[in-house]
Amino acid sequence: VQLQASGGGLVQAGGSLRLSCAASGSTFRIIFMRWYRQTPGNQREEVARILDDGTTYYADFAKGRFTVSRDKAKNTMYLQMNGLIPEDTAVYYCNARTRNDNFWGQGTQVTVSS
């Protein structure tokens, strides 16, 4: 499975961005997909996940502001981020989990200015 993340950029506080993660290869093996983020000097933290049946989970900081979705026909996962704050500034990564493997896309930078 290969993952390609996109959609990051520079936005003012209060603004919105939509990240995309396009999957290719053996996508039928994917059990669930996740978004993570990482800031310099810190560990990568999970933002949200979406299971194969569409069930979603969010980190506390993402609840009410972020929405994860998946278009299986396009093999693409999305992260709609609203009400962005400077603390959301990070490199965002997408992740796909199969029964035996864990795949990562390259990161996409999100910068929120105050």
N, CA, C and O of each residue as an XYZ file, in Angstrom:
456
protein
N       0.852     -1.189      0.000
C       0.000      0.000      0.000
C       0.891      1.243      0.000
O       1.826      1.359      0.792
N       0.577      2.161     -0.905
C       1.295      3.447     -0.947
C       0.301      4.551     -0.606
O      -0.861      4.509     -1.009
N       0.781      5.538      0.143
C      -0.062      6.645      0.585
C       0.550      7.967      0.164
O       1.758      8.170      0.286
N      -0.286      8.861     -0.329
C       0.156     10.189     -0.760
C      -0.724     11.229     -0.092
O      -1.905     11.358     -0.416
N      -0.146     11.968      0.838
C      -0.886     13.015      1.542
C      -0.712     14.355      0.846
O       0.336     14.637      0.265
N      -1.749     15.173      0.912
C      -1.694     16.504      0.318
C      -2.706     17.402      1.015
O      -3.526     16.939      1.807
N      -2.635     18.696      0.708
C      -3.619     19.631      1.208
C      -3.151     20.555      2.306
O      -3.888     21.448      2.724
N      -1.933     20.354      2.780
C      -1.425     21.238      3.815
C      -1.164     22.633      3.270
O      -1.229     22.871      2.064
N      -0.870     23.541      4.178
C      -0.581     24.904      3.764
C      -0.573     25.844      4.939
O      -0.562     25.431      6.099
N      -0.578     27.124      4.612
C      -0.570     28.182      5.612
C      -1.972     28.778      5.702
O      -2.564     29.147      4.688
N      -2.490     28.868      6.911
C      -3.827     29.403      7.108
C      -3.852     30.245      8.372
O      -3.086     29.996      9.302
N      -4.715     31.225      8.410
C      -4.844     32.046      9.606
C      -5.680     31.313     10.652
O      -6.493     30.448     10.324
N      -5.467     31.670     11.899
C      -6.256     31.095     12.984
C      -7.741     31.295     12.707
O      -8.174     32.364     12.278
N      -8.501     30.251     12.960
C      -9.927     30.277     12.665
C     -10.281     29.748     11.293
O     -11.453     29.524     10.987
N      -9.278     29.550     10.473
C      -9.510     29.077      9.120
C      -9.659     27.574      9.025
O      -9.680     26.867     10.033
N      -9.763     27.100      7.796
C      -9.996     25.675      7.541
C      -9.039     25.153      6.482
O      -8.563     25.893      5.620
N      -8.776     23.876      6.572
C      -8.024     23.153      5.553
C      -8.616     21.757      5.412
O      -9.178     21.214      6.364
N      -8.487     21.185      4.235
C      -8.858     19.795      4.046
C      -7.652     19.021      3.532
O      -7.120     19.307      2.459
N      -7.242     18.059      4.301
C      -6.147     17.185      3.900
C      -6.707     15.963      3.184
O      -7.801     15.487      3.489
N      -5.942     15.474      2.240
C      -6.313     14.257      1.517
C      -5.189     13.242      1.621
O      -4.015     13.598      1.717
N      -5.566     11.986      1.602
C      -4.590     10.902      1.616
C      -5.051      9.871      0.588
O      -6.012      9.136      0.813
N      -4.352      9.832     -0.537
C      -4.710      8.903     -1.603
C      -3.935      7.606     -1.435
O      -2.709      7.614     -1.322
N      -4.651      6.501     -1.419
C      -4.029      5.194     -1.266
C      -4.001      4.471     -2.610
O      -4.912      4.605     -3.427
N      -2.946      3.710     -2.816
C      -2.834      2.901     -4.032
C      -2.199      1.563     -3.667
O      -1.700      1.376     -2.557
N      -2.227      0.661     -4.602
C      -1.693     -0.671     -4.333
C      -2.779     -1.587     -3.811
O      -3.915     -1.555     -4.286
N      -2.426     -2.403     -2.831
C      -3.359     -3.394     -2.291
C      -4.298     -2.778     -1.262
O      -4.281     -3.149     -0.089
N      -5.102     -1.847     -1.709
C      -5.969     -1.105     -0.792
C      -7.042     -1.985     -0.171
O      -7.599     -1.645      0.873
N      -7.334     -3.104     -0.803
C      -8.348     -4.004     -0.257
C      -7.897     -4.597      1.077
O      -8.715     -5.110      1.841
N      -6.602     -4.524      1.354
C      -6.081     -5.072      2.602
C      -6.244     -4.118      3.788
O      -6.049     -4.509      4.938
N      -6.601     -2.865      3.498
C      -6.664     -1.854      4.560
C      -7.812     -2.142      5.521
O      -8.956     -2.320      5.105
N      -7.490     -2.185      6.812
C      -8.489     -2.394      7.855
C      -8.989     -1.053      8.379
O     -10.193     -0.850      8.533
N      -8.074     -0.154      8.647
C      -8.472      1.197      9.029
C      -7.372      2.173      8.661
O      -6.236      1.781      8.395
N      -7.720      3.430      8.651
C      -6.782      4.478      8.305
C      -6.793      5.543      9.386
O      -7.798      5.747     10.067
N      -5.664      6.219      9.536
C      -5.516      7.210     10.596
C      -4.774      8.439     10.104
O      -4.006      8.379      9.145
N      -5.012      9.528     10.764
C      -4.221     10.745     10.613
C      -3.426     10.939     11.900
O      -3.947     10.784     13.005
N      -2.171     11.275     11.729
C      -1.287     11.628     12.838
C      -0.721     13.010     12.580
O      -0.810     13.535     11.470
N      -0.145     13.587     13.605
C       0.593     14.823     13.422
C       1.812     14.819     14.333
O       1.863     14.126     15.349
N       2.782     15.615     13.931
C       4.029     15.665     14.692
C       4.619     17.056     14.625
O       4.681     17.668     13.559
N       5.055     17.553     15.780
C       5.771     18.821     15.857
C       7.218     18.526     16.248
O       7.506     17.483     16.836
N       8.116     19.437     15.924
C       9.534     19.194     16.209
C       9.786     18.873     17.673
O       9.311     19.581     18.561
N      10.521     17.822     17.919
C      10.877     17.438     19.272
C       9.828     16.638     19.994
O      10.027     16.241     21.142
N       8.706     16.393     19.336
C       7.621     15.653     19.975
C       7.315     14.364     19.226
O       7.645     14.212     18.050
N       6.682     13.450     19.933
C       6.281     12.206     19.289
C       5.083     12.435     18.382
O       4.304     13.370     18.568
N       4.960     11.567     17.410
C       3.806     11.612     16.528
C       2.562     11.244     17.343
O       2.572     10.268     18.094
N       1.495     12.030     17.190
C       0.273     11.761     17.932
C      -0.887     11.536     16.968
O      -0.976     12.153     15.906
N      -1.761     10.637     17.376
C      -2.905     10.334     16.537
C      -3.921     11.460     16.603
O      -4.195     12.006     17.672
N      -4.469     11.799     15.456
C      -5.478     12.845     15.357
C      -6.873     12.223     15.239
O      -7.799     12.601     15.956
N      -6.999     11.277     14.333
C      -8.300     10.658     14.070
C      -8.070      9.351     13.329
O      -7.027      9.132     12.711
N      -9.072      8.495     13.411
C      -9.021      7.257     12.652
C     -10.406      6.935     12.117
O     -11.423      7.351     12.673
N     -10.420      6.187     11.031
C     -11.684      5.746     10.461
C     -11.558      4.262     10.127
O     -10.642      3.838      9.422
N     -12.492      3.498     10.648
C     -12.484      2.053     10.432
C     -13.119      1.714      9.087
O     -13.692      2.577      8.420
N     -13.009      0.466      8.706
C     -13.529      0.042      7.410
C     -15.045      0.206      7.331
O     -15.595      0.412      6.249
N     -15.725      0.112      8.490
C     -17.182      0.259      8.468
C     -17.619      1.712      8.598
O     -18.815      1.996      8.667
N     -16.663      2.632      8.632
C     -16.982      4.050      8.705
C     -16.969      4.629     10.106
O     -17.118      5.839     10.273
N     -16.794      3.794     11.111
C     -16.705      4.281     12.484
C     -15.483      5.178     12.627
O     -14.409      4.881     12.105
N     -15.669      6.276     13.340
C     -14.580      7.240     13.501
C     -14.238      7.456     14.972
O     -15.085      7.312     15.854
N     -12.996      7.800     15.209
C     -12.515      8.145     16.538
C     -11.648      9.391     16.417
O     -10.970      9.598     15.410
N     -11.681     10.214     17.458
C     -10.927     11.458     17.437
C     -10.161     11.652     18.737
O     -10.616     11.267     19.814
N      -8.989     12.258     18.608
C      -8.298     12.734     19.789
C      -9.126     13.865     20.393
O      -9.886     14.535     19.693
N      -8.971     14.067     21.686
C      -9.774     15.093     22.356
C      -9.617     16.466     21.698
O     -10.588     17.211     21.563
N      -8.393     16.792     21.292
C      -8.172     18.125     20.717
C      -8.847     18.281     19.353
O      -9.040     19.399     18.876
N      -9.204     17.164     18.733
C      -9.799     17.212     17.403
C     -11.336     17.181     17.430
O     -11.987     17.547     16.453
N     -11.887     16.752     18.527
C     -13.346     16.605     18.612
C     -14.041     17.948     18.425
O     -13.676     18.946     19.047
N     -15.035     17.952     17.569
C     -15.797     19.166     17.327
C     -15.200     20.097     16.299
O     -15.868     21.023     15.838
N     -13.948     19.865     15.932
C     -13.293     20.740     14.950
C     -12.862     19.993     13.684
O     -12.906     20.545     12.585
N     -12.454     18.763     13.843
C     -11.943     17.973     12.720
C     -12.923     16.872     12.363
O     -13.611     16.334     13.231
N     -12.983     16.542     11.087
C     -13.823     15.444     10.621
C     -13.024     14.567      9.666
O     -12.479     15.045      8.671
N     -12.966     13.290      9.981
C     -12.277     12.342      9.112
C     -13.323     11.612      8.281
O     -14.388     11.260      8.787
N     -13.025     11.388      7.027
C     -13.936     10.667      6.143
C     -13.119      9.870      5.141
O     -11.906     10.042      5.023
N     -13.800      9.005      4.431
C     -13.106      8.145      3.470
C     -14.022      7.885      2.293
O     -15.193      7.546      2.463
N     -13.484      8.044      1.112
C     -14.176      7.722     -0.124
C     -13.517      6.456     -0.674
O     -12.459      6.518     -1.301
N     -14.145      5.327     -0.436
C     -13.539      4.064     -0.851
C     -13.431      3.957     -2.362
O     -12.488      3.354     -2.875
N     -14.378      4.531     -3.076
C     -14.341      4.458     -4.539
C     -13.107      5.163     -5.088
O     -12.567      4.781     -6.127
N     -12.669      6.196     -4.374
C     -11.482      6.944     -4.791
C     -10.252      6.525     -4.005
O      -9.164      7.056     -4.226
N     -10.415      5.573     -3.085
C      -9.299      5.137     -2.228
C      -8.630      6.325     -1.554
O      -7.403      6.409     -1.493
N      -9.434      7.224     -1.059
C      -8.909      8.452     -0.472
C      -9.545      8.714      0.891
O     -10.752      8.558      1.074
N      -8.712      9.113      1.829
C      -9.174      9.540      3.152
C      -8.981     11.047      3.256
O      -8.041     11.606      2.690
N      -9.870     11.688      3.977
C      -9.822     13.140      4.125
C      -9.792     13.519      5.600
O     -10.227     12.758      6.464
N      -9.277     14.690      5.863
C      -9.363     15.288      7.183
C      -9.767     16.740      7.000
O      -8.961     17.572      6.584
N     -11.020     17.035      7.314
C     -11.505     18.411      7.267
C     -11.205     19.043      8.607
O     -11.656     18.562      9.646
N     -10.452     20.109      8.584
C     -10.055     20.790      9.811
C     -10.620     22.195      9.815
O     -10.290     23.015      8.958
N     -11.474     22.462     10.788
C     -12.085     23.775     10.940
C     -11.647     24.400     12.258
O     -11.177     23.702     13.157
N     -11.801     25.710     12.367
C     -11.434     26.365     13.606
C      -9.993     26.139     13.998
O      -9.687     25.895     15.165
N      -9.110     26.221     13.023
C      -7.702     25.926     13.293
C      -7.095     26.969     14.229
O      -7.416     28.156     14.170
N      -6.218     26.488     15.083
C      -5.509     27.326     16.038
C      -4.007     27.127     15.845
O      -3.596     26.115     15.279
N      -3.186     28.060     16.299
C      -1.733     27.909     16.100
C      -1.176     26.592     16.632
O      -0.207     26.063     16.086
N      -1.770     26.069     17.673
C      -1.310     24.801     18.240
C      -1.534     23.610     17.302
O      -1.014     22.521     17.545
N      -2.296     23.814     16.247
C      -2.493     22.744     15.263
C      -1.354     22.685     14.257
O      -1.300     21.774     13.430
N      -0.448     23.646     14.321
C       0.694     23.651     13.420
C       1.528     22.394     13.626
O       1.981     22.109     14.734
N       1.723     21.648     12.544
C       2.439     20.373     12.630
C       2.575     19.802     11.226
O       1.988     20.311     10.270
N       3.348     18.751     11.123
C       3.347     17.933      9.919
C       2.316     16.834     10.127
O       2.361     16.112     11.123
N       1.409     16.713      9.210
C       0.331     15.727      9.310
C       0.658     14.536      8.404
O       1.044     14.701      7.247
N       0.493     13.343      8.958
C       0.789     12.109      8.248
C      -0.455     11.231      8.177
O      -1.257     11.197      9.110
N      -0.605     10.530      7.073
C      -1.658      9.536      7.020
C      -1.051      8.148      7.176
O       0.114      7.909      6.860
N      -1.869      7.266      7.664
C      -1.425      5.919      8.014
C      -2.511      4.926      7.612
O      -3.703      5.198      7.755
N      -2.085      3.786      7.112
C      -3.033      2.718      6.777
C      -2.564      1.435      7.435
O      -1.391      1.069      7.369
N      -3.492      0.774      8.060
C      -3.172     -0.457      8.767
C      -3.852     -1.631      8.069
O      -5.054     -1.609      7.805
N      -3.041     -2.671      7.772
C      -3.590     -3.920      7.285
C      -3.453     -4.960      8.397
O      -3.037     -4.619      9.504
N      -3.782     -6.171      8.135
C      -3.706     -7.192      9.189
C      -2.280     -7.368      9.698
O      -2.061     -7.608     10.885
N      -1.322     -7.248      8.801
C       0.060     -7.536      9.186
C       1.023     -6.369      9.017
O       2.179     -6.458      9.431
N       0.566     -5.284      8.418
C       1.498     -4.203      8.108
C       0.923     -2.841      8.485
O      -0.277     -2.673      8.702
N       1.833     -1.889      8.552
C       1.502     -0.518      8.902
C       2.190      0.377      7.875
O       3.413      0.336      7.740
N       1.422      1.178      7.158
C       1.989      1.982      6.085
C       1.836      3.473      6.394
O       0.847      3.907      6.984
N       2.835      4.233      5.981
C       2.833      5.681      6.210
C       2.993      6.425      4.901
O       3.725      6.000      4.007
N       2.289      7.550      4.807
C       2.515      8.463      3.710
C       3.551      9.491      4.118
O       3.953      9.550      5.280
N       3.981     10.299      3.163
C       4.874     11.402      3.515
C       4.029     12.471      4.212
O       2.814     12.499      4.020
N       4.603     13.303      4.971
C       3.842     14.306      5.701
C       3.463     15.499      4.845
O       4.057     15.756      3.798
N       2.472     16.210      5.311
C       2.096     17.472      4.696
C       2.053     18.526      5.795
O       1.436     18.323      6.840
N       2.706     19.641      5.550
C       2.863     20.675      6.578
C       1.613     21.533      6.682
O       1.093     22.028      5.682
N       1.147     21.697      7.900
C       0.052     22.618      8.204
C       0.597     23.683      9.137
O       1.134     23.371     10.200
N       0.459     24.932      8.743
C       0.932     26.049      9.556
C      -0.225     27.002      9.784
O      -0.846     27.483      8.836
N      -0.510     27.270     11.054
C      -1.605     28.161     11.418
C      -1.014     29.405     12.054
O      -0.347     29.324     13.085
N      -1.254     30.536     11.452
C      -0.714     31.792     11.969
C      -1.731     32.468     12.887
O      -2.944     32.353     12.706
N      -1.195     33.170     13.870
C      -2.087     33.834     14.835
C      -2.428     35.242     14.390
O      -3.166     35.946     15.080
